[in-house]
Amino acid sequence: MKTDIIKKKKFNLQKIVSFLPFILLGVVFLIFTILFPPFARFRNIMGILSVSTVFLLVASGETFPILMGSIDLSIGMMLCSSAIVGAYFFPYGGPWMILIVLAMGLVSGLVNGLLIVTLKLPSFIITLAMMYVFRGLATSITDGYNINIRNRDFTWLASGKLIPEVPNIILFGFIVFFVFVIISKKTKIGLYIRAIGSNEESMKRMGINVNKYRVIAFVFSGLLNGFGCVLLCAYLGMAPAQLGDKYLFNTLIAVVVGGTSIAGGVGGLLRTFVGVFLIGMFDNGMNLVGVGSNVQNIVKGLLLIAAISLVIFSTKRGKISLTK
């Protein structure tokens, strides 16, 4: 009887935690609408989505390793190095730049995954090391300076409007996002990645090649990073060399706050979307009401700690693995 009560309480807590991101999303929207009514206007919402689309793709890529109980710390500098290399060889953008950026993202993710499964070292160590490799690559090419991309056809990928009032960056970004949502929910690859994160040993006993799917998860991370990189360059009209840390920090917050457990096996891309939109609304609202970036970073840090703590205390799988 006592055990049943404990299980019921734990289940209820899990249920509350699972709905918390959606509740928080509504609360943040309501607060900023009251403080600054233009916040709720359609144009401002489109602006939030435009800024958040690259984060959405990068965070969606990060979600795959995290679902397996791993992590990719190289995403921010991978984004910058891919942008710099693509713009260095093709400073006017175009199809070849897009191809080289996507190829760099894919290969970078593949290298991360292969190093992890071959060397059998924790993902955070490998990807932390690769973060510095990518940082060195980006800065050595341009000494840390951005590369301008002067091509209206290329920037149209972000600023054009195939659908009236909806920037192309949102349209193209969401198409890519929903393709990977289908992969994560409707294919064997997506189901196995989640299952491995939930119980890796059981999957091994079933004869599943865990290393294969771990590599695939990091390939997805790199490929989505590449798509995000293309849209970021089109949106900014340049290849940025110094945005890596910002993207890493905001991405991790969005994934965890959205409800994907860093212990693995719980969450998904749709929850990541909620987390990304929540962080996007938070940044936009804080800027509109005049709150400084330092205070914003403090609040985000506390929010990340709170989200991780809730996941740990609300699930049986409270231990965070540092060996995957």
C-alpha positions, -999 to 999 in steps of 0.1 A, spaced: 0 0 0 28 24 10 47 16 -22 16 23 -43 11 57 -27 48 66 -33 45 55 -70 13 75 -74 29 106 -60 59 102 -82 36 97 -112 17 129 -104 49 148 -101 61 135 -134 28 146 -150 31 181 -135 67 184 -147 57 173 -182 31 200 -184 53 227 -168 70 240 -200 35 247 -215 23 264 -184 55 284 -182 51 294 -219 16 307 -212 27 326 -181 57 343 -198 34 353 -227 8 367 -203 33 386 -182 51 404 -211 18 411 -228 6 429 -196 39 448 -192 42 457 -229 10 451 -249 27 453 -284 45 421 -273 15 400 -284 12 416 -319 16 392 -349 46 411 -362 65 407 -329 56 370 -328 70 366 -363 101 384 -352 105 360 -322 101 330 -345 126 344 -371 152 349 -344 144 315 -329 144 294 -360 182 288 -361 181 280 -324 153 255 -331 173 236 -357 205 236 -336 185 226 -305 167 199 -324 200 185 -334 212 186 -298 181 167 -287 191 135 -305 223 129 -285 206 141 -253 178 116 -258 205 89 -257 220 103 -225 249 119 -243 256 156 -251 272 176 -279 291 206 -266 306 214 -299 274 227 -316 280 264 -312 316 264 -326 306 238 -352 280 264 -364 306 292 -366 333 271 -383 309 257 -409 298 293 -417 333 306 -419 346 278 -441 316 280 -464 318 318 -468 356 317 -472 354 295 -503 321 310 -516 318 346 -503 288 352 -525 267 324 -510 249 302 -535 243 265 -539 279 255 -534 282 273 -501 250 256 -489 264 222 -499 297 227 -482 281 240 -450 257 210 -449 286 186 -457 307 202 -429 279 198 -404 273 161 -414 310 152 -413 315 171 -380 287 151 -364 300 119 -379 335 126 -365 321 133 -331 301 101 -331 329 79 -344 354 93 -318 330 87 -290 322 50 -299 358 42 -310 377 58 -281 349 49 -256 353 83 -240 324 103 -225 306 125 -251 311 156 -231 349 152 -232 351 144 -270 327 172 -279 344 197 -256 377 189 -273 361 193 -307 346 226 -297 381 240 -294 390 224 -327 362 241 -344 369 274 -326 406 272 -338 394 265 -373 371 294 -374 395 319 -359 426 308 -378 409 314 -412 397 350 -404 414 359 -371 380 360 -355 364 384 -379 331 379 -397 328 374 -434 302 394 -452 280 377 -478 269 401 -505 243 382 -524 206 392 -524 195 358 -538 212 341 -509 198 364 -482 164 358 -498 164 324 -481 159 342 -448 144 376 -457 121 367 -486 84 359 -481 69 330 -502 40 332 -478 28 368 -471 39 382 -437 59 350 -430 97 353 -435 113 324 -454 136 316 -425 106 305 -406 91 286 -436 123 267 -446 134 262 -410 101 246 -400 100 224 -430 134 209 -420 123 207 -384 91 187 -392 110 163 -414 132 154 -385 101 153 -362 87 126 -385 121 108 -384 122 109 -346 86 96 -342 78 74 -372 111 57 -381 131 29 -365 161 52 -360 141 77 -339 124 50 -318 157 32 -312 175 64 -302 149 71 -275 148 35 -264 186 33 -260 185 65 -238 158 49 -217 175 15 -212 207 10 -231 215 -24 -215 181 -39 -225 187 -27 -261 221 -44 -262 206 -76 -249 181 -74 -278 210 -74 -302 206 -37 -312 239 -20 -323 239 8 -298 271 24 -312 256 26 -347 226 46 -334 248 68 -312 268 78 -343 235 84 -362 223 107 -333 255 128 -336 252 129 -374 217 142 -371 230 168 -346 257 179 -372 233 179 -401 206 200 -384 235 223 -373 244 227 -409 208 236 -419 207 262 -391 241 275 -402 228 282 -438 198 301 -425 219 320 -400 243 332 -427 213 342 -449 196 360 -420 227 379 -409 241 385 -444 275 372 -431 293 343 -416 297 349 -379 329 338 -361 320 347 -325 284 334 -317 293 299 -306 290 303 -269 256 320 -271 241 292 -292 255 265 -270 241 281 -238 207 290 -252 204 256 -269 210 236 -238 186 257 -218 159 253 -245 162 215 -247 162 209 -209 135 235 -201 114 221 -229 112 188 -210 139 166 -226 158 148 -198 196 150 -198 195 115 -183 181 103 -217 150 85 -229 124 113 -221 114 142 -243 117 149 -280 118 175 -308 83 190 -301 92 196 -265 124 213 -278 102 236 -299 84 246 -267 117 253 -250 131 273 -279 99 294 -283 99 300 -245 135 312 -245 128 333 -276 98 350 -259 118 355 -227 147 372 -246 124 394 -267 102 404 -237 132 412 -214 147 434 -242 114 452 -247 110 460 -210 146 471 -208 162 443 -188 200 440 -194 217 410 -209 236 402 -177 204 399 -157 189 378 -185 219 354 -183 215 351 -145 178 342 -149 186 317 -176 212 300 -155 189 297 -126 162 284 -150 185 257 -163 194 246 -127 157 245 -118 148 225 -149 175 199 -143 166 196 -106 129 190 -114 138 162 -139 161 145 -113 136 147 -85 106 137 -106 120 105 -122 135 73 -111 163 78 -136 177 107 -116 213 99 -122 230 118 -150 255 97 -169 289 111 -177 301 80 -195 280 80 -227 
